[in-house]
Amino acid sequence: MGIANNRLSYEAQTMMSKRHMERAKQVMPGGMTANIKHFEPYPIAIKRAHGSRMFDVDGHEYIDYLMGYGALMLGHGHEEVKSAIQQQIEQDGTWLFGTPHEKEAAFAERLLRYFPSMESVRYTNSGTEANLLALRLAMAHTGKYKIAKFEGHYHGAIDSLLISVSPNEQDAGTAHEPNRVADSYGMDELAMQNTFVLPFNQYEHCEKILTEHADEIGALIVEPLEAGIIAPTNDFLQKLHTLTKKLNIVLIFDEVKTGFRTGMGGVQNLYNVEPDLTTMGKVVGGGFPFGVVGGKQEIMGRTSPLTGFDFFADQDQTDRKQLALFHSGTYNGHPLVLAAGLATLDVLEEEMSDLLIRTEQFKSELESIFKKHSLPMKAVGIGSLFSVLFTNKESLSNYRCFEHVDKKLRTEMDRALFQEGIYVKPGNRYSMSVAHDDEAIEKTIMAYEKVVPTLFPSND
């Protein structure tokens, strides 16, 4: 198999991007400031973007399905978001107060409407920061300082959570009781020892581990859709909710990927589960740096300065300071970001239903192309987020199932689609947006129909 010879090579198509990376490497390690943006031999550099399209420094146009790793549900440069940003600056006269302001409460009120599990919220500047705060809240609430997470779940570059996100088969341990595997050098060994790794969608084994260590574990954090695409089986999430309540473990849903991408109420609304805490980011900031922690008042209330840390308190007020859970940040609740977020929610309220329907139709059309060639492909995901996976397995239940996915073939297909003007980072998820109109989808389908026979000539 292989890409047709009449297409330009990747290097020939991206000469200016290559020059950019050579320049960038002189001043940044590897030429970038986020490892996730890298792929071989080098990533493209983008000059500008609008709607569903991006334009690289070589002048090529692409339909973008990466969408800022899922952050841009309205597409690039949506007019209502731009208008909200401009209006915020013009009306408020600044883009930063450093004080409370009206949009903080207004945005929180909107979130509480969509997520019944949330009784109170706090803002951060990323999903990673949100997860850090959620863990601190859980530990303060329970008085227990170890945590549990699931194999294959990513929650940010935090020492206690950057564990067994993508372990290799040799190091991963058994499927029922996964090993702790560090995903980076330089991680705190003690933080690793204080984290238990669980198998997703295997409740009996989760119950065993959590029950045995219930006196130590204060928090269980989970992506309710593993990797944003693999669904929980049966009543897995409901059982976790019941068990963690019984064991006095705070249940945290990390909906950074899935919040608003599966619907206005997230995965928890689809499965009718109310976690103790929820973290979000990406979508709700309209593409700006943003994160949210929301949850039960008895837990969230610990961050209140009315009962917690007070810079102006007298030194002898020790009882008051013992209640403190410090959380702060100059940019938390940034007015510019909240203006963008409110505008994003306005648009999603109107267009979410159509987007979800259009995504399902798109997935079905993609699968039909491969079915026509008798090729094993599944478009896996719920809502506006999915991935194209080459596998013969009837269903995918957790990280271990990815061992049966042909990643090399997916990368080869992505490179061929790239040369037809379709962009997604090789092997990554497809993030749909309201900007992916009929024209964009039709062009993508045509590209697939052109590419698939060249990748699988023996099946044509």
C-alpha positions in Angstrom: 0.0 0.0 0.0 1.1 3.6 -0.4 0.2 7.1 -1.4 -0.2 7.8 -5.1 3.0 9.1 -6.8 1.2 12.0 -8.4 0.9 13.8 -5.1 3.5 16.2 -3.8 5.7 14.9 -1.0 5.0 16.4 2.5 8.3 18.2 2.4 7.6 19.7 -1.1 4.2 20.9 0.0 5.5 22.5 3.3 8.9 24.1 2.5 8.1 27.3 4.3 6.9 25.4 7.3 10.2 23.6 7.4 12.1 26.8 7.2 9.9 28.2 10.1 10.7 25.2 12.2 14.5 25.5 11.5 14.3 29.1 12.6 12.1 28.3 15.7 14.5 25.6 16.8 17.2 28.2 17.3 15.2 29.9 20.1 12.8 27.1 21.4 13.6 23.5 22.3 12.3 21.5 19.4 11.0 24.6 17.8 7.8 24.8 19.8 6.4 25.4 23.3 4.0 22.5 23.5 5.1 18.9 22.8 1.6 17.9 21.7 1.9 20.1 18.6 4.8 18.0 17.2 4.6 15.3 14.6 7.2 13.8 12.2 9.0 15.1 10.3 7.7 18.5 11.5 4.3 20.2 11.9 3.0 22.8 9.5 3.0 26.5 10.6 -0.2 28.4 10.2 -0.5 32.0 8.9 -4.2 32.7 9.4 -7.6 30.9 9.8 -11.2 31.6 9.4 -14.3 29.5 9.8 -13.4 25.9 9.1 -10.3 26.8 7.1 -6.7 27.3 7.9 -3.9 28.7 5.7 -0.3 27.8 6.2 2.8 29.8 5.6 3.2 28.1 2.2 -0.1 29.5 1.1 -2.1 26.2 1.1 -5.7 26.0 2.4 -7.0 23.3 4.6 -10.3 22.3 6.2 -9.4 22.1 9.8 -10.6 19.2 11.9 -8.2 19.7 14.8 -9.9 23.0 15.9 -7.4 23.9 18.6 -7.6 20.3 20.0 -11.3 20.7 20.4 -11.4 24.2 21.8 -13.0 26.0 18.8 -16.6 24.7 18.6 -17.6 27.8 16.6 -14.7 27.5 14.2 -12.0 30.2 13.7 -12.8 33.8 14.2 -16.5 33.5 14.8 -18.1 37.0 14.3 -20.2 36.8 17.5 -17.1 36.0 19.6 -15.1 38.8 17.9 -18.0 41.2 18.5 -18.2 40.2 22.2 -14.5 40.8 22.7 -14.6 44.2 21.0 -17.6 45.2 23.0 -16.1 44.1 26.3 -13.0 46.3 25.7 -14.9 49.3 24.5 -17.6 49.2 27.2 -15.3 48.3 30.1 -12.3 50.4 28.9 -9.8 47.7 29.8 -9.3 43.9 29.4 -8.3 43.3 33.1 -9.7 44.6 36.3 -8.0 42.6 39.0 -11.3 42.9 41.0 -14.7 41.1 40.9 -16.9 42.0 37.9 -20.3 41.3 36.6 -19.4 38.7 34.0 -18.0 36.4 36.7 -21.4 35.8 38.2 -23.2 35.9 34.8 -21.1 33.1 33.4 -21.4 31.0 36.6 -25.1 31.3 36.4 -25.1 30.0 32.9 -23.0 27.0 33.8 -25.2 26.1 36.7 -28.2 26.0 34.3 -26.5 23.4 32.1 -24.9 21.3 34.9 -27.2 20.4 37.8 -24.3 18.9 39.6 -22.7 22.3 40.0 -23.9 24.4 42.9 -20.9 26.7 42.8 -17.9 27.4 40.5 -14.3 28.7 40.4 -12.4 29.8 37.4 -8.8 28.9 36.4 -6.7 29.5 33.3 -6.6 26.0 31.9 -8.1 22.5 32.3 -4.8 21.4 33.9 -5.2 24.1 36.6 -8.8 23.1 37.1 -7.8 19.6 37.8 -5.1 20.8 40.3 -7.7 22.7 42.2 -10.2 19.8 42.1 -7.6 17.5 43.6 -6.8 20.0 46.4 -10.5 20.5 47.1 -11.0 16.7 47.3 -8.1 16.3 49.7 -9.2 19.1 51.9 -12.8 17.8 52.0 -11.9 14.2 52.8 -8.6 14.6 54.7 -7.1 11.9 52.5 -4.2 12.6 50.2 -3.9 9.8 47.7 -5.8 9.7 44.4 -7.1 7.3 41.8 -7.1 7.7 38.1 -7.7 5.5 35.1 -5.2 4.0 32.6 -5.3 5.9 29.3 -6.9 9.1 30.8 -5.1 12.4 30.4 -5.7 15.2 32.9 -2.8 17.6 32.2 0.9 17.6 32.9 0.5 17.1 36.7 2.9 14.7 38.4 0.2 12.9 40.2 -1.9 12.5 37.0 0.6 12.2 34.2 0.7 8.5 35.0 -0.2 5.6 32.7 -1.7 7.9 30.1 -0.1 6.0 27.2 2.0 3.2 28.7 3.6 0.6 26.4 2.4 -3.0 26.6 5.6 -4.2 28.3 5.3 -1.7 31.2 1.5 -1.5 31.6 1.0 -4.5 33.8 -2.1 -6.6 33.8 -5.4 -5.3 32.3 -7.2 -5.8 35.7 -4.6 -4.0 37.8 -2.5 -1.6 35.7 1.0 -0.5 36.8 1.9 3.0 37.6 3.9 4.2 34.5 5.4 7.7 34.4 4.7 9.5 31.1 7.6 12.0 31.6 11.1 12.3 33.1 11.4 14.6 36.1 8.3 13.5 37.9 8.0 13.4 41.6 8.4 9.8 42.7 6.3 10.4 45.9 3.4 11.8 43.8 3.5 8.6 41.7 3.4 6.4 44.7 0.3 8.3 45.9 -1.6 7.6 42.8 -3.6 4.4 42.1 -4.3 3.4 38.4 -7.6 1.8 37.6 -8.9 -0.1 34.5 -11.7 1.8 32.7 -15.0 -0.1 32.3 -14.0 -2.9 34.6 -16.1 -2.1 37.7 -15.3 -5.1 39.8 -11.6 -4.5 39.6 -12.1 -0.8 40.3 -14.2 -1.7 43.3 -11.6 -4.0 44.7 -8.7 -1.4 44.5 -10.8 1.5 45.8 -12.2 -0.5 48.7 -8.8 -1.8 49.7 -7.4 1.7 49.8 -10.5 3.7 50.8 -8.7 5.0 54.0 -6.0 6.6 51.8 -7.8 7.7 48.6 -9.5 11.1 48.7 -10.3 11.6 45.0 -11.2 9.6 41.9 -10.8 11.5 38.7 -12.1 10.1 35.4 -12.7 11.2 31.8 -16.3 10.0 31.5 -15.5 9.3 27.9 -12.1 7.8 27.8 -9.8 9.9 25.6 -12.9 11.9 24.7 -14.3 9.0 22.6 -14.7 5.7 24.4 -18.0 5.4 26.1 -18.6 3.9 29.6 -20.3 0.5 29.5 -23.7 -0.2 31.0 -24.0 1.5 34.4 -20.2 1.9 35.0 -20.4 5.6 35.9 -23.4 5.2 38.1 -21.7 2.4 40.0 -18.6 4.5 40.5 -20.8 7.3 41.9 -22.4 5.0 44.4 -19.2 3.4 45.4 -17.2 6.7 45.9 -20.1 8.1 48.0 -20.0 5.0 50.2 -16.2 5.2 50.6 -16.0 9.0 51.2 -14.0 9.6 47.9 -14.7 12.7 45.9 -15.7 11.8 42.4 -14.3 14.2 39.8 -15.5 14.2 36.2 -12.8 15.7 33.9 -15.0 17.1 31.1 -12.3 19.3 29.6 -12.6 17.5 26.3 -16.3 16.6 26.5 -18.0 19.5 28.3 -20.4 21.0 25.7 -18.9 18.7 23.0 -21.4 15.9 23.8 -24.3 18.4 24.5 -25.0 21.4 26.6 -24.9 19.3 29.8 -21.8 17.2 29.1 -21.4 13.5 29.5 -22.9 13.6 33.0 -26.2 14.7 31.5 -26.2 11.9 28.9 -25.6 9.2 31.6 -27.6 10.9 34.4 -24.7 11.0 36.9 -23.9 14.0 39.2 -20.2 13.9 40.2 -19.1 15.8 43.2 -16.8 18.0 41.1 -16.5 18.7 37.4 -13.6 20.3 35.6 -13.9 22.0 32.2 -11.8 24.1 29.8 -11.3 24.5 26.1 -14.8 25.0 24.6 -16.2 27.2 27.4 -13.5 29.8 26.9 -14.3 30.2 23.3 -10.8 29.3 22.4 -9.1 31.4 25.1 -7.1 30.0 28.0 -9.7 29.0 30.5 -10.8 26.4 33.0 -13.6 25.8 35.4 -14.1 23.7 38.6 -17.7 23.3 39.7 -19.5 21.1 42.2 -21.2 20.7 45.5 -21.3 23.7 47.7 -20.0 21.8 50.8 -16.8 21.1 48.8 -16.5 24.3 46.7 -17.2 26.5 49.8 -13.8 25.7 51.2 -12.3 28.2 48.7 -14.4 31.1 50.1 -12.3 33.9 51.5 -15.2 34.5 54.0 -14.2 31.4 55.9 -10.7 30.7 54.5 -7.4 32.5 54.1 -7.4 36.3 54.6 -4.3 38.4 53.8 -5.6 41.1 56.1 -6.5 38.8 59.1 -4.7 39.4 62.4 -1.9 37.0 63.1 -3.7 35.5 66.1 -6.7 34.3 64.1 -5.3 30.8 63.8 -8.6 29.0 63.9 -9.8 30.9 60.8 -6.6 30.1 58.9 -6.8 26.4 59.6 -10.0 26.4 57.5 -8.1 27.9 54.5 -8.0 26.3 51.1 -6.0 28.8 49.1 -6.9 29.3 45.4 -6.2 32.4 43.4 -4.8 33.8 40.2 -4.7 37.2 38.6 -6.3 36.0 35.4 -9.0 33.8 36.9 -12.3 35.0 35.5 -10.6 37.2 33.0 -13.3 39.6 31.6 -12.2 39.2 28.0 -12.3 35.4 28.2 -15.7 35.4 29.9 -17.1 37.7 27.2 -15.9 35.2 24.6 -17.3 32.3 26.6 -20.7 33.9 27.0 -20.9 34.5 23.3 -19.9 30.9 22.6 -22.7 29.6 24.8 -25.2 31.9 23.1 -24.3 30.4 19.7 -24.2 26.8 21.0 -27.7 27.1 22.5 -28.9 27.8 19.0 -26.8 25.5 16.9 -25.8 22.5 19.1 -28.6 20.3 17.9 -27.8 20.8 14.3 -24.1 20.3 14.9 -24.7 16.9 16.6 -26.9 15.7 13.8 -24.5 16.8 11.2 -21.6 15.1 13.0 -23.5 11.8 13.1 -24.3 12.0 9.4 -20.6 12.8 8.6 -19.5 9.8 10.6 -21.9 7.5 8.8 -20.8 8.8 5.4 -17.2 8.1 6.3 -17.9 4.6 7.5 -19.8 3.9 4.3 -16.8 4.7 2.2 -14.7 2.1 3.9 -17.6 -0.4 4.0 -17.8 -0.1 0.2 -14.2 -1.3 0.0 -14.7 -4.0 2.7 -12.3 -2.3 5.0 -12.5 -2.3 8.9 -13.0 1.3 10.1 -15.1 2.8 12.9 -15.8 6.5 13.5 -15.8 6.3 17.3 -17.2 9.0 19.6 -20.2 10.7 21.0 -21.3 14.2 20.1 -19.1 16.5 18.1 -15.9 14.7 18.9 -14.8 11.4 17.3 -11.9 9.5 15.9 -11.3 7.4 12.8 -10.0 4.0 13.9 -8.9 1.0 11.9 -9.9 -2.0 13.8 -11.8 -5.3 13.5 -13.0 -5.2 17.1 -16.8 -4.9 17.5 -16.4 -2.5 20.4 -13.7 -0.5 22.2 -14.0 -0.5 26.0 -10.7 1.0 27.2 -7.1 1.9 26.5 -5.9 -1.6 26.0 -8.2 -1.9 23.0 -6.0 0.6 21.1 -3.5 -2.2 20.8 -5.7 -3.6 18.1 -5.9 -0.3 16.2 -3.7 0.2 13.1 -2.1 3.5 14.0 0.4 3.4 11.2 -2.3 3.1 8.6 -4.2 6.0 10.1 -1.1 8.2 10.0 -0.6 7.3 6.3 -4.2 8.1 5.5 -4.0 11.5 7.4 -0.9 12.4 5.3 -2.7 11.6 2.1 -5.8 13.6 3.2 -3.5 16.5 4.1 -2.3 16.6 0.5 -6.0 16.9 -0.5 -6.5 19.9 1.8 -7.9 18.1 4.9 -6.1 18.8 8.1 -6.0 16.9 11.4 -2.9 16.2 13.3 -1.9 12.6 12.3 -3.8 10.1 14.5 -5.8 12.7 16.3 -9.5 13.1 17.0 -11.9 15.0 14.7 -13.3 18.1 16.4 -16.4 19.3 14.6 -17.5 22.9 14.7 -20.6 24.9 13.6 -18.3 26.3 10.9 -18.1 22.8 9.2 -20.9 23.4 6.8 -22.2 21.2 4.0 -19.5 22.4 1.6 -16.7 21.6 4.0 -18.1 18.1 4.7 -18.8 17.4 1.0 -15.2 18.3 0.2 -13.9 16.1 2.9 -16.0 13.2 1.7 -14.7 13.7 -1.8 -11.1 13.7 -0.4 -11.7 10.4 1.4 -13.2 8.8 -1.7 -10.1 9.8 -3.6 -7.6 8.7 -1.0 -9.0 5.4 0.3 -8.6 3.4 -3.0 -4.9 4.6 -3.3 -4.2 3.4 0.3 -5.9 0.0 -0.3 -5.3 -0.7 -4.0 -5.8 -4.5 -3.5 -9.3 -4.0 -2.1 -10.5 -1.6 -4.9 
